[in-house]
């Protein structure tokens, strides 16, 4: 059973899934941070604040400079409770010499004298500072505060004399307090003990509130991300889809299609490229049709004449004359030239014919080609002139370079002016042999100069029977000169004629 190939996803659907996946990742990150990382992060930041605040207070005490102002400023700004004890006082740690509280009263930790003493000993043993986290249940904190108030109002001096109050131990939650203890010495040697505390707000209720809020935010985010993903994916994919649709039409040879999708630089550059390709394909197809028409005409004409003259010579007595036989020979030669040129052009462009380079005289080669035009000069009054001041030797394929000169001269003869003059000029410019072939014919319009080297292009569009040649000469010239890395071009003025030229490196010159 033949396996069915899975169709790839469209760009629109893939972009949609990518946007939705990105949104889902953001939500997962938010929930993970909210559920698992918020409390550790908050505790770490709070610990750093308490430690830095305590260090600042200790520095003020050791410098004996703005102690109480610094304590008040630090405590109020960071919502702390600060107690300062004199370690040599009569009261010891029973009562601080200075206390200030900007912390949350409902969550404030009540520290007894023996606990202060414990913090003091731990600080001494730890090199002067001590950091810890103590915790109490919310019920214990409430009991401690109510007991102090109860004693104050009843005048009871101990717990046994005070009325008993019962508390439910199931009060939810515990309060954690960050405690920083530090021993500081004033410049006069007086030792002081600083205790900085800050409640770590119970996060359970806060987390519940934040999670509830995050739930609604998540719902809103999902809806908005879905809407945005659909809109953005369509917006991004639309120019590419439009270009793809136009490309399908181009594949059907609909050259009227226009690639005009815009939106992104890459898409616009792609459309510009496709528009250029469309223009070139349309031109190529048109020129191919013209080539077929031209070649068909050029093949049909000599075949018709050969057949016609042969039938006349067969059917009519006395028509077997040398003139009629010469016409048949000329048309057969023209037909052979056309076929050979088509084969040569095909082989040259496919690379089947490799250049066989050797050093030879380009000047002598041109003079040899001139002998082929003796009949035109003698019988038809053509004036073909070769101007050369010296003998130039080049390293190239002699046969192919002769073909270049011959085809350019054929082209000049086919488009010669009323004076029937063709001038071939040879010169040496900066170590390069330059050949120029000039006619005084009708010339070539400026907007058509860049196309004359194309294989399928024909300037006059007429099936005009030239004196010599097949009509593919310039394409062969271009291919051969490109293979020799030679420069070439044309200058033309409509109504005054054209000059075709090429340059190739000269090996040496001889007088």
The 8 nearest C-alpha neighbors of each residue, nearest first, counted from 0:
[[1, 2, 3, 4, 5, 6, 7, 8],
 [2, 0, 3, 4, 5, 6, 7, 8],
 [3, 1, 0, 4, 5, 6, 7, 8],
 [2, 4, 1, 5, 6, 0, 7, 8],
 [5, 3, 6, 2, 7, 1, 0, 8],
 [6, 4, 7, 3, 8, 2, 9, 1],
 [5, 7, 4, 8, 9, 3, 10, 2],
 [8, 6, 5, 9, 4, 10, 13, 12],
 [9, 7, 13, 6, 12, 10, 11, 5],
 [8, 10, 11, 12, 13, 7, 14, 236],
 [9, 11, 13, 12, 14, 236, 8, 232],
 [10, 12, 232, 14, 9, 236, 13, 233],
 [13, 11, 15, 9, 14, 10, 16, 8],
 [12, 14, 10, 16, 15, 11, 9, 17],
 [15, 13, 17, 232, 11, 16, 12, 10],
 [16, 14, 12, 18, 13, 228, 17, 232],
 [17, 15, 19, 13, 14, 18, 20, 12],
 [16, 18, 14, 20, 15, 19, 21, 13],
 [17, 19, 21, 15, 20, 16, 228, 14],
 [20, 18, 16, 22, 21, 17, 23, 15],
 [19, 21, 23, 17, 22, 18, 16, 24],
 [20, 22, 18, 24, 19, 23, 17, 25],
 [21, 23, 19, 25, 20, 24, 18, 26],
 [24, 22, 20, 26, 25, 21, 19, 27],
 [23, 25, 27, 21, 22, 26, 28, 20],
 [24, 26, 22, 28, 23, 27, 29, 21],
 [27, 25, 29, 23, 28, 24, 30, 22],
 [28, 26, 24, 30, 29, 25, 31, 23],
 [27, 29, 25, 31, 26, 30, 32, 24],
 [30, 28, 26, 32, 27, 31, 33, 25],
 [29, 31, 33, 27, 32, 28, 34, 26],
 [32, 30, 28, 34, 33, 29, 35, 27],
 [31, 33, 36, 29, 30, 35, 34, 37],
 [34, 32, 30, 37, 31, 35, 29, 36],
 [35, 33, 31, 32, 30, 36, 37, 206],
 [34, 36, 32, 31, 33, 37, 38, 39],
 [35, 37, 32, 39, 38, 40, 33, 34],
 [36, 38, 40, 33, 39, 32, 41, 35],
 [37, 39, 41, 40, 36, 42, 35, 202],
 [40, 38, 42, 41, 36, 37, 43, 35],
 [39, 41, 43, 37, 38, 42, 36, 44],
 [42, 40, 38, 44, 43, 39, 37, 45],
 [43, 41, 45, 39, 40, 44, 46, 38],
 [42, 44, 46, 40, 41, 45, 39, 47],
 [43, 45, 47, 41, 46, 42, 40, 48],
 [46, 44, 42, 48, 47, 43, 41, 49],
 [47, 45, 43, 49, 44, 48, 42, 50],
 [46, 48, 44, 50, 45, 49, 51, 43],
 [47, 49, 45, 51, 46, 50, 52, 44],
 [50, 48, 52, 46, 47, 51, 53, 45],
 [49, 51, 53, 47, 52, 48, 46, 54],
 [52, 50, 54, 48, 53, 49, 47, 55],
 [53, 51, 49, 55, 54, 50, 48, 73],
 [52, 54, 56, 50, 55, 51, 49, 57],
 [55, 53, 51, 57, 52, 56, 50, 58],
 [54, 56, 58, 52, 53, 57, 51, 59],
 [57, 55, 59, 53, 58, 54, 70, 60],
 [56, 58, 60, 54, 59, 55, 183, 61],
 [57, 59, 55, 61, 56, 60, 62, 54],
 [58, 60, 56, 62, 66, 57, 64, 61],
 [61, 59, 63, 57, 62, 58, 66, 185],
 [60, 62, 185, 58, 63, 184, 59, 186],
 [61, 63, 59, 64, 60, 58, 186, 185],
 [64, 62, 60, 61, 59, 185, 66, 65],
 [63, 65, 62, 66, 59, 60, 61, 69],
 [66, 64, 68, 67, 69, 59, 63, 60],
 [65, 67, 69, 59, 64, 68, 60, 70],
 [68, 66, 70, 69, 65, 71, 97, 72],
 [67, 69, 71, 65, 70, 66, 72, 73],
 [68, 70, 72, 66, 67, 71, 65, 73],
 [71, 69, 67, 73, 68, 72, 74, 56],
 [70, 72, 68, 74, 69, 73, 75, 67],
 [73, 71, 69, 75, 70, 74, 76, 68],
 [72, 74, 70, 76, 71, 75, 69, 77],
 [75, 73, 79, 71, 77, 78, 72, 76],
 [74, 76, 78, 72, 101, 77, 73, 71],
 [75, 77, 73, 74, 78, 72, 79, 71],
 [76, 78, 74, 75, 79, 73, 48, 101],
 [79, 77, 101, 102, 75, 74, 76, 80],
 [80, 78, 74, 102, 197, 101, 77, 196],
 [79, 81, 100, 196, 102, 101, 195, 99],
 [82, 80, 195, 99, 98, 194, 79, 100],
 [83, 81, 98, 194, 97, 193, 95, 195],
 [82, 84, 193, 97, 95, 192, 96, 98],
 [85, 83, 95, 192, 96, 191, 86, 92],
 [86, 84, 191, 88, 87, 192, 96, 190],
 [85, 87, 88, 191, 91, 84, 190, 192],
 [88, 86, 85, 91, 89, 190, 189, 191],
 [89, 87, 91, 85, 90, 86, 84, 92],
 [88, 90, 91, 87, 86, 85, 92, 93],
 [91, 89, 88, 93, 92, 94, 87, 95],
 [90, 92, 88, 89, 93, 86, 87, 85],
 [93, 91, 112, 94, 90, 115, 84, 116],
 [94, 92, 112, 90, 91, 95, 111, 113],
 [93, 95, 92, 90, 96, 91, 84, 112],
 [96, 94, 84, 97, 83, 82, 98, 92],
 [95, 97, 84, 83, 85, 94, 98, 82],
 [98, 96, 83, 95, 82, 99, 84, 81],
 [99, 97, 82, 81, 95, 83, 100, 96],
 [98, 100, 81, 80, 82, 101, 97, 71],
 [101, 99, 80, 102, 79, 81, 98, 74],
 [100, 102, 78, 79, 75, 80, 74, 99],
 [103, 101, 78, 79, 100, 80, 104, 197],
 [102, 104, 106, 105, 107, 101, 198, 78],
 [105, 103, 107, 106, 102, 101, 100, 108],
 [106, 104, 103, 107, 140, 141, 137, 102],
 [105, 107, 104, 103, 198, 174, 108, 200],
 [108, 106, 104, 105, 103, 198, 109, 102],
 [107, 109, 110, 106, 176, 140, 198, 135],
 [108, 110, 107, 111, 140, 143, 144, 135],
 [111, 109, 114, 108, 115, 112, 113, 107],
 [110, 112, 114, 113, 115, 109, 93, 92],
 [113, 111, 93, 115, 92, 114, 116, 110],
 [112, 114, 116, 115, 111, 117, 92, 93],
 [115, 113, 117, 111, 116, 112, 110, 118],
 [116, 114, 112, 118, 117, 113, 119, 92],
 [115, 117, 119, 113, 114, 118, 120, 112],
 [116, 118, 114, 120, 119, 115, 121, 113],
 [119, 117, 121, 115, 116, 120, 122, 180],
 [118, 120, 116, 122, 117, 121, 115, 123],
 [121, 119, 123, 117, 122, 118, 124, 116],
 [120, 122, 124, 118, 123, 119, 125, 117],
 [123, 121, 128, 129, 127, 125, 119, 120],
 [124, 122, 127, 120, 125, 121, 126, 119],
 [123, 125, 121, 122, 126, 120, 127, 128],
 [126, 124, 122, 123, 127, 121, 128, 129],
 [125, 127, 123, 124, 128, 122, 129, 121],
 [126, 128, 122, 123, 182, 181, 125, 129],
 [129, 127, 181, 122, 180, 126, 125, 182],
 [128, 130, 122, 180, 179, 121, 125, 181],
 [131, 129, 179, 178, 180, 128, 132, 177],
 [132, 130, 178, 177, 133, 179, 129, 176],
 [131, 133, 177, 176, 178, 175, 134, 130],
 [134, 132, 176, 175, 131, 177, 135, 178],
 [133, 135, 175, 174, 176, 173, 132, 136],
 [136, 134, 174, 173, 139, 137, 175, 140],
 [135, 137, 173, 139, 138, 174, 172, 140],
 [136, 138, 140, 173, 139, 172, 174, 141],
 [139, 137, 141, 136, 140, 170, 142, 168],
 [140, 138, 142, 136, 141, 137, 143, 135],
 [141, 139, 143, 137, 142, 138, 144, 136],
 [140, 142, 138, 144, 139, 143, 145, 137],
 [143, 141, 139, 145, 140, 144, 146, 138],
 [144, 142, 146, 140, 141, 145, 139, 147],
 [143, 145, 141, 147, 146, 142, 140, 148],
 [146, 144, 148, 142, 147, 143, 149, 141],
 [145, 147, 149, 143, 148, 144, 142, 150],
 [148, 146, 150, 144, 145, 149, 151, 143],
 [147, 149, 151, 145, 146, 150, 152, 144],
 [148, 150, 146, 152, 151, 147, 145, 153],
 [151, 149, 155, 153, 147, 148, 154, 152],
 [150, 152, 148, 154, 149, 153, 147, 155],
 [151, 153, 149, 150, 154, 148, 155, 147],
 [154, 152, 150, 155, 151, 149, 161, 148],
 [153, 155, 151, 150, 152, 156, 149, 161],
 [156, 154, 150, 161, 153, 160, 157, 151],
 [155, 157, 154, 150, 160, 158, 161, 159],
 [158, 156, 159, 155, 160, 161, 150, 154],
 [157, 159, 161, 160, 156, 155, 162, 150],
 [160, 158, 161, 157, 162, 163, 155, 156],
 [161, 159, 158, 155, 157, 162, 156, 163],
 [160, 162, 158, 155, 159, 163, 150, 157],
 [163, 161, 164, 160, 159, 158, 149, 153],
 [162, 164, 161, 165, 158, 159, 160, 146],
 [163, 165, 162, 166, 146, 142, 161, 145],
 [164, 166, 163, 167, 142, 168, 162, 138],
 [167, 165, 168, 164, 142, 138, 169, 170],
 [166, 168, 169, 170, 165, 138, 139, 142],
 [167, 169, 170, 166, 138, 139, 171, 136],
 [168, 170, 167, 171, 138, 166, 172, 136],
 [171, 169, 168, 138, 167, 137, 172, 136],
 [170, 172, 169, 137, 173, 136, 138, 168],
 [173, 171, 137, 136, 170, 174, 201, 203],
 [172, 174, 136, 137, 135, 175, 134, 201],
 [175, 173, 135, 134, 201, 136, 106, 137],
 [176, 174, 134, 199, 133, 198, 132, 173],
 [177, 175, 198, 133, 197, 199, 132, 134],
 [176, 178, 132, 197, 196, 198, 131, 46],
 [179, 177, 196, 131, 195, 130, 132, 176],
 [178, 180, 130, 195, 194, 129, 196, 50],
 [181, 179, 194, 129, 128, 193, 122, 118],
 [180, 182, 128, 193, 127, 122, 192, 129],
 [181, 183, 192, 127, 191, 193, 128, 122],
 [184, 182, 191, 57, 190, 192, 61, 181],
 [185, 183, 190, 61, 189, 188, 191, 186],
 [184, 186, 61, 189, 188, 187, 60, 63],
 [185, 187, 188, 61, 184, 62, 63, 189],
 [188, 186, 185, 189, 184, 190, 63, 61],
 [187, 189, 185, 186, 184, 190, 61, 183],
 [190, 188, 185, 184, 187, 191, 186, 87],
 [191, 189, 184, 183, 86, 188, 185, 85],
 [192, 190, 85, 183, 84, 86, 184, 182],
 [191, 193, 182, 84, 83, 181, 183, 85],
 [194, 192, 83, 181, 180, 82, 182, 84],
 [193, 195, 180, 82, 81, 179, 83, 196],
 [194, 196, 81, 179, 80, 178, 53, 180],
 [197, 195, 178, 80, 177, 79, 179, 176],
 [198, 196, 79, 177, 176, 80, 102, 199],
 [197, 199, 176, 200, 175, 177, 106, 107],
 [200, 198, 175, 176, 201, 197, 177, 174],
 [199, 201, 198, 202, 174, 106, 175, 103],
 [202, 200, 203, 174, 199, 204, 173, 205],
 [201, 203, 205, 206, 204, 200, 38, 199],
 [202, 204, 206, 205, 201, 207, 172, 208],
 [205, 203, 207, 206, 202, 208, 201, 209],
 [204, 206, 202, 208, 207, 203, 209, 201],
 [207, 205, 209, 203, 208, 204, 202, 210],
 [208, 206, 204, 210, 205, 209, 211, 203],
 [209, 207, 205, 211, 206, 210, 212, 204],
 [208, 210, 206, 212, 211, 207, 213, 205],
 [211, 209, 213, 207, 212, 208, 206, 214],
 [210, 212, 214, 208, 209, 213, 207, 215],
 [211, 213, 209, 210, 215, 214, 216, 208],
 [214, 212, 216, 210, 211, 215, 217, 209],
 [215, 213, 217, 211, 212, 216, 210, 218],
 [216, 214, 218, 217, 212, 213, 219, 211],
 [215, 217, 213, 219, 214, 218, 220, 212],
 [218, 216, 220, 214, 215, 219, 213, 221],
 [219, 217, 215, 221, 220, 216, 214, 222],
 [218, 220, 216, 222, 217, 221, 223, 215],
 [219, 221, 217, 223, 218, 222, 224, 216],
 [222, 220, 224, 218, 219, 223, 217, 225],
 [221, 223, 225, 219, 220, 224, 226, 218],
 [222, 224, 220, 226, 225, 221, 227, 219],
 [223, 225, 227, 221, 226, 222, 228, 220],
 [226, 224, 228, 222, 223, 227, 221, 229],
 [227, 225, 223, 229, 224, 228, 230, 222],
 [226, 228, 224, 230, 225, 229, 231, 223],
 [229, 227, 225, 231, 15, 230, 18, 226],
 [230, 228, 226, 232, 227, 231, 15, 233],
 [229, 231, 227, 233, 228, 232, 234, 226],
 [232, 230, 234, 228, 233, 229, 227, 235],
 [233, 231, 235, 14, 11, 229, 234, 15],
 [234, 232, 236, 230, 231, 235, 237, 11],
 [233, 235, 231, 237, 232, 236, 230, 238],
 [236, 234, 232, 233, 237, 231, 238, 239],
 [235, 237, 233, 239, 11, 234, 238, 232],
 [236, 238, 240, 234, 239, 233, 235, 241],
 [239, 237, 241, 260, 240, 236, 242, 261],
 [238, 240, 242, 241, 236, 237, 243, 266],
 [241, 239, 243, 237, 242, 238, 236, 244],
 [240, 242, 238, 244, 239, 243, 237, 245],
 [241, 243, 239, 245, 240, 244, 246, 238],
 [242, 244, 246, 240, 241, 245, 239, 247],
 [245, 243, 241, 247, 246, 242, 240, 248],
 [244, 246, 248, 242, 247, 243, 256, 249],
 [247, 245, 249, 243, 248, 244, 242, 250],
 [248, 246, 250, 244, 249, 245, 243, 251],
 [247, 249, 251, 245, 246, 250, 253, 244],
 [250, 248, 246, 253, 252, 251, 247, 254],
 [249, 251, 247, 252, 248, 246, 253, 245],
 [250, 252, 248, 249, 253, 247, 254, 246],
 [253, 251, 249, 250, 254, 248, 281, 280],
 [252, 254, 249, 248, 255, 251, 256, 250],
 [253, 255, 256, 252, 249, 281, 277, 278],
 [256, 254, 253, 257, 249, 277, 252, 248],
 [255, 257, 254, 253, 245, 249, 258, 248],
 [258, 256, 259, 255, 274, 245, 254, 277],
 [257, 259, 270, 274, 260, 242, 245, 256],
 [258, 260, 257, 261, 270, 242, 267, 271],
 [261, 259, 238, 258, 242, 241, 267, 270],
 [262, 260, 267, 263, 238, 259, 266, 264],
 [261, 263, 238, 264, 260, 266, 267, 235],
 [264, 262, 266, 265, 261, 267, 238, 268],
 [263, 265, 267, 266, 268, 262, 261, 269],
 [264, 266, 268, 267, 263, 269, 270, 262],
 [267, 265, 269, 263, 268, 264, 270, 261],
 [266, 268, 270, 264, 269, 265, 261, 271],
 [267, 269, 271, 265, 270, 266, 264, 272],
 [270, 268, 266, 272, 267, 271, 265, 273],
 [271, 269, 273, 267, 258, 272, 268, 274],
 [270, 272, 268, 274, 269, 273, 267, 275],
 [273, 271, 269, 275, 270, 274, 276, 268],
 [274, 272, 276, 270, 275, 271, 277, 269],
 [273, 275, 277, 271, 276, 272, 270, 258],
 [274, 276, 272, 278, 273, 277, 279, 271],
 [275, 277, 273, 279, 274, 278, 280, 272],
 [278, 276, 274, 280, 275, 279, 273, 281],
 [279, 277, 275, 281, 276, 280, 282, 274],
 [278, 280, 282, 276, 281, 277, 283, 275],
 [281, 279, 283, 277, 282, 278, 276, 284],
 [280, 282, 278, 284, 279, 283, 277, 254],
 [281, 283, 279, 285, 280, 284, 286, 278],
 [284, 282, 280, 286, 285, 281, 279, 287],
 [283, 285, 287, 281, 286, 282, 280, 288],
 [286, 284, 282, 288, 283, 287, 281, 289],
 [285, 287, 455, 289, 283, 288, 284, 290],
 [288, 286, 290, 284, 289, 285, 455, 283],
 [287, 289, 291, 285, 286, 290, 292, 284],
 [288, 290, 286, 292, 287, 291, 293, 285],
 [291, 289, 287, 293, 292, 288, 455, 294],
 [290, 292, 288, 294, 289, 293, 295, 287],
 [291, 293, 289, 295, 290, 294, 296, 288],
 [294, 292, 290, 296, 295, 291, 289, 297],
 [293, 295, 297, 291, 296, 292, 290, 298],
 [296, 294, 292, 298, 293, 297, 291, 299],
 [295, 297, 299, 293, 294, 298, 300, 292],
 [298, 296, 294, 300, 295, 299, 293, 301],
 [299, 297, 295, 296, 300, 294, 301, 302],
 [298, 300, 296, 302, 297, 301, 295, 303],
 [299, 301, 303, 302, 297, 298, 296, 304],
 [302, 300, 330, 304, 303, 299, 305, 298],
 [303, 301, 305, 299, 300, 304, 306, 298],
 [304, 302, 306, 300, 301, 305, 299, 307],
 [303, 305, 307, 301, 306, 302, 308, 300],
 [304, 306, 327, 302, 308, 303, 307, 301],
 [305, 307, 303, 309, 304, 308, 302, 310],
 [308, 306, 304, 310, 309, 305, 303, 311],
 [309, 307, 311, 310, 305, 306, 304, 312],
 [308, 310, 312, 306, 311, 307, 305, 313],
 [311, 309, 313, 307, 312, 308, 314, 306],
 [312, 310, 308, 314, 313, 309, 315, 307],
 [311, 313, 318, 319, 309, 310, 315, 314],
 [314, 312, 310, 311, 315, 309, 316, 319],
 [315, 313, 311, 312, 310, 316, 318, 309],
 [316, 314, 311, 312, 318, 313, 317, 310],
 [317, 315, 318, 314, 312, 319, 313, 311],
 [316, 318, 319, 315, 320, 312, 314, 313],
 [319, 317, 312, 320, 316, 315, 311, 323],
 [318, 320, 312, 317, 323, 321, 324, 316],
 [319, 321, 318, 322, 323, 324, 317, 312],
 [322, 320, 324, 323, 325, 319, 326, 318],
 [321, 323, 325, 320, 324, 326, 319, 327],
 [324, 322, 326, 325, 320, 321, 327, 308],
 [323, 325, 321, 327, 326, 322, 328, 320],
 [326, 324, 328, 322, 323, 327, 321, 329],
 [327, 325, 329, 323, 328, 324, 330, 322],
 [326, 328, 305, 324, 330, 325, 329, 331],
 [327, 329, 325, 331, 326, 330, 332, 324],
 [330, 328, 332, 326, 331, 327, 325, 333],
 [329, 331, 301, 333, 327, 332, 328, 334],
 [330, 332, 334, 328, 333, 329, 327, 335],
 [333, 331, 329, 335, 330, 334, 336, 328],
 [332, 334, 330, 336, 331, 335, 329, 337],
 [335, 333, 331, 337, 332, 336, 330, 301],
 [334, 336, 332, 338, 333, 337, 339, 331],
 [337, 335, 333, 339, 334, 338, 340, 332],
 [336, 338, 469, 340, 334, 335, 339, 333],
 [337, 339, 341, 335, 340, 336, 342, 334],
 [338, 340, 342, 336, 341, 337, 343, 335],
 [341, 339, 343, 337, 342, 338, 344, 336],
 [342, 340, 338, 344, 339, 343, 345, 337],
 [341, 343, 339, 345, 340, 344, 346, 338],
 [344, 342, 340, 346, 345, 341, 347, 339],
 [343, 345, 347, 341, 346, 342, 475, 340],
 [344, 346, 342, 348, 343, 347, 349, 341],
 [347, 345, 351, 343, 349, 344, 348, 352],
 [348, 346, 344, 350, 349, 352, 345, 343],
 [347, 349, 345, 350, 346, 344, 478, 351],
 [348, 350, 346, 347, 351, 345, 352, 344],
 [351, 349, 347, 352, 348, 346, 353, 345],
 [350, 352, 346, 349, 347, 353, 348, 345],
 [353, 351, 350, 347, 346, 354, 349, 343],
 [354, 352, 351, 355, 350, 347, 482, 396],
 [353, 355, 396, 356, 352, 395, 482, 399],
 [356, 354, 396, 353, 357, 395, 397, 398],
 [357, 355, 395, 396, 354, 394, 358, 397],
 [356, 358, 394, 395, 396, 359, 355, 397],
 [357, 359, 394, 393, 392, 395, 356, 360],
 [360, 358, 392, 393, 361, 357, 394, 397],
 [361, 359, 392, 362, 363, 391, 364, 393],
 [360, 362, 364, 363, 392, 391, 359, 365],
 [363, 361, 365, 360, 364, 390, 391, 366],
 [364, 362, 366, 360, 365, 361, 367, 390],
 [363, 365, 361, 367, 362, 366, 360, 368],
 [366, 364, 368, 362, 367, 363, 361, 369],
 [365, 367, 363, 369, 368, 364, 362, 370],
 [368, 366, 364, 365, 369, 370, 363, 371],
 [369, 367, 365, 370, 366, 371, 364, 405],
 [368, 370, 366, 371, 367, 372, 365, 373],
 [369, 371, 372, 368, 373, 367, 366, 374],
 [372, 370, 369, 373, 368, 374, 367, 375],
 [371, 373, 375, 370, 374, 369, 376, 368],
 [372, 374, 376, 370, 375, 371, 377, 369],
 [373, 375, 377, 376, 372, 378, 371, 379],
 [376, 374, 379, 372, 373, 378, 377, 381],
 [375, 377, 381, 380, 373, 374, 379, 378],
 [378, 376, 374, 375, 380, 379, 373, 381],
 [377, 379, 375, 374, 380, 376, 381, 373],
 [380, 378, 375, 381, 376, 377, 374, 419],
 [381, 379, 376, 378, 377, 382, 375, 419],
 [380, 382, 376, 419, 379, 375, 420, 383],
 [383, 381, 420, 419, 376, 421, 384, 380],
 [382, 384, 421, 420, 422, 381, 385, 376],
 [385, 383, 422, 423, 421, 382, 386, 420],
 [386, 384, 423, 424, 422, 387, 383, 366],
 [385, 387, 424, 423, 425, 384, 388, 422],
 [388, 386, 425, 389, 424, 385, 426, 390],
 [387, 389, 386, 390, 426, 425, 510, 424],
 [390, 388, 510, 387, 509, 391, 508, 362],
 [389, 391, 509, 362, 508, 510, 392, 360],
 [392, 390, 508, 360, 362, 361, 507, 389],
 [391, 393, 360, 359, 507, 506, 361, 505],
 [392, 394, 505, 506, 358, 359, 395, 360],
 [393, 395, 358, 357, 356, 506, 359, 392],
 [396, 394, 356, 357, 397, 393, 358, 355],
 [395, 397, 356, 355, 399, 354, 398, 400],
 [398, 396, 400, 399, 395, 401, 359, 356],
 [397, 399, 401, 400, 396, 402, 355, 395],
 [400, 398, 402, 401, 396, 397, 403, 479],
 [399, 401, 403, 402, 397, 398, 396, 404],
 [402, 400, 398, 404, 403, 399, 405, 397],
 [401, 403, 399, 405, 400, 404, 406, 398],
 [404, 402, 400, 476, 406, 401, 405, 407],
 [403, 405, 407, 401, 402, 406, 408, 400],
 [404, 406, 402, 408, 403, 407, 401, 409],
 [407, 405, 409, 472, 403, 408, 404, 402],
 [408, 406, 410, 404, 409, 405, 403, 411],
 [407, 409, 411, 405, 410, 406, 412, 404],
 [410, 408, 406, 412, 407, 411, 467, 468],
 [409, 411, 407, 413, 408, 412, 406, 414],
 [412, 410, 408, 414, 409, 413, 438, 415],
 [411, 413, 415, 409, 414, 410, 408, 421],
 [414, 412, 410, 465, 411, 415, 466, 409],
 [415, 413, 411, 440, 412, 410, 416, 441],
 [414, 416, 440, 412, 438, 419, 411, 413],
 [440, 417, 415, 439, 419, 418, 414, 438],
 [416, 418, 419, 415, 440, 439, 420, 441],
 [417, 419, 420, 416, 439, 415, 382, 381],
 [420, 418, 381, 417, 416, 415, 382, 421],
 [419, 421, 382, 418, 383, 381, 438, 422],
 [420, 422, 383, 438, 437, 384, 382, 411],
 [423, 421, 384, 437, 436, 383, 385, 424],
 [422, 424, 436, 385, 435, 384, 386, 437],
 [423, 425, 386, 435, 434, 385, 387, 422],
 [424, 426, 434, 387, 433, 386, 435, 423],
 [427, 425, 433, 432, 428, 424, 434, 387],
 [426, 428, 432, 431, 433, 430, 429, 425],
 [427, 429, 431, 430, 426, 432, 433, 502],
 [430, 428, 431, 427, 432, 504, 505, 433],
 [429, 431, 428, 505, 427, 504, 432, 506],
 [432, 430, 504, 505, 428, 503, 427, 429],
 [431, 433, 427, 503, 505, 502, 426, 504],
 [434, 432, 502, 426, 425, 501, 427, 431],
 [433, 435, 425, 500, 501, 424, 502, 432],
 [434, 436, 500, 424, 423, 499, 498, 437],
 [437, 435, 423, 499, 498, 422, 500, 424],
 [436, 438, 498, 422, 421, 497, 435, 423],
 [437, 439, 421, 496, 415, 411, 497, 440],
 [440, 438, 496, 416, 495, 415, 497, 420],
 [416, 439, 441, 496, 415, 414, 442, 438],
 [440, 442, 494, 496, 493, 495, 416, 443],
 [443, 441, 493, 496, 497, 492, 491, 494],
 [442, 444, 493, 491, 445, 492, 448, 447],
 [445, 443, 447, 446, 493, 448, 442, 492],
 [444, 446, 447, 448, 443, 491, 492, 449],
 [445, 447, 444, 448, 449, 443, 450, 451],
 [448, 446, 445, 450, 444, 449, 451, 443],
 [447, 449, 445, 450, 451, 446, 443, 444],
 [448, 450, 447, 451, 452, 446, 445, 453],
 [451, 449, 453, 448, 452, 447, 456, 446],
 [450, 452, 453, 448, 449, 456, 447, 457],
 [453, 451, 474, 473, 450, 477, 454, 449],
 [454, 452, 456, 450, 451, 455, 474, 473],
 [453, 455, 474, 456, 452, 471, 473, 451],
 [456, 454, 286, 290, 453, 287, 457, 289],
 [455, 457, 453, 454, 451, 286, 450, 458],
 [456, 458, 460, 459, 455, 451, 461, 470],
 [459, 457, 460, 456, 451, 447, 443, 461],
 [458, 460, 461, 457, 462, 463, 443, 456],
 [461, 459, 457, 458, 462, 289, 456, 463],
 [462, 460, 459, 463, 457, 458, 293, 464],
 [463, 461, 464, 293, 460, 296, 297, 459],
 [462, 464, 461, 465, 460, 459, 297, 413],
 [465, 463, 462, 466, 297, 467, 413, 469],
 [466, 464, 413, 467, 463, 468, 469, 412],
 [465, 467, 413, 464, 468, 412, 409, 375],
 [466, 468, 465, 409, 413, 469, 412, 333],
 [469, 467, 470, 409, 465, 466, 336, 472],
 [468, 470, 337, 471, 336, 472, 340, 467],
 [469, 471, 472, 468, 473, 337, 410, 457],
 [472, 470, 469, 474, 473, 475, 340, 454],
 [471, 473, 406, 475, 474, 470, 476, 469],
 [472, 474, 476, 475, 452, 471, 477, 406],
 [475, 473, 454, 477, 452, 476, 472, 471],
 [474, 476, 472, 478, 473, 477, 344, 479],
 [477, 475, 473, 403, 479, 474, 478, 480],
 [476, 478, 474, 480, 475, 479, 481, 473],
 [477, 479, 475, 481, 476, 480, 474, 482],
 [480, 478, 482, 476, 481, 477, 475, 483],
 [481, 479, 483, 485, 477, 482, 478, 476],
 [480, 482, 484, 478, 483, 479, 477, 485],
 [481, 483, 479, 480, 484, 478, 354, 485],
 [482, 484, 480, 485, 481, 479, 395, 503],
 [485, 483, 481, 482, 480, 486, 503, 479],
 [484, 486, 503, 480, 483, 502, 481, 487],
 [485, 487, 502, 501, 484, 503, 488, 480],
 [488, 486, 501, 500, 502, 485, 489, 480],
 [489, 487, 500, 499, 501, 490, 486, 498],
 [488, 490, 499, 498, 500, 491, 497, 487],
 [491, 489, 498, 497, 499, 488, 492, 500],
 [490, 492, 497, 442, 443, 496, 498, 489],
 [491, 493, 442, 495, 496, 494, 497, 443],
 [492, 494, 442, 443, 495, 441, 444, 496],
 [495, 493, 441, 442, 496, 492, 440, 439],
 [496, 494, 439, 492, 493, 442, 440, 441],
 [497, 495, 439, 442, 440, 438, 441, 492],
 [496, 498, 491, 442, 438, 490, 437, 492],
 [497, 499, 437, 490, 436, 489, 491, 435],
 [498, 500, 489, 436, 435, 488, 437, 497],
 [501, 499, 435, 434, 487, 488, 489, 436],
 [500, 502, 487, 486, 434, 433, 488, 503],
 [503, 501, 433, 486, 432, 485, 431, 487],
 [504, 502, 485, 431, 432, 505, 433, 501],
 [503, 505, 431, 432, 430, 393, 506, 502],
 [506, 504, 393, 431, 432, 507, 430, 392],
 [505, 507, 393, 392, 394, 504, 508, 358],
 [508, 506, 392, 505, 391, 509, 393, 430],
 [507, 509, 391, 390, 392, 389, 510, 506],
 [510, 508, 390, 389, 391, 507, 392, 360],
 [509, 389, 390, 508, 388, 391, 387, 507]]
